[in-house]
Amino acid sequence: GFSHPLAHGILRASARESLVERKPLVPGEVYLLNIDLGHSAATVVAGHRLAFQIQGSHFPVWERNTNTGEGPFGREVLVSTQTVYHDPGRPSRILLPLLND
């Protein structure tokens, strides 16, 4: 198959509350993140599908994340794992407005 990106969004989890005063994540804690993908429009014909990817990096489009808080030029690099929860206590959602012809 073929996949073509319609929109990109980025949010450093440490900047989830403020871009100025960053707060590191605590391992094992669950956080609410709102990621704005901006505006996009596409016609999705019958038989086609939409896919959503959540990843911890999109280098070189955005600077690398060392996951240490040292910034993109830090020497130490840590592996990160993203988990999307979707249960009654931690619902996840994607808001996708639809327009009919």
Buried (B, 14 or more C-beta within 10 A) or exposed (E): EEEEEEEEEEEEBBEBEEEEEEEEBEEEEEEEEEEEBEEEEEEEEEEEEEEEEEEEEBEEEEBBBBBEBEEEEBEEEEEEEEEEEEEEEEEEEEEEEEEEE
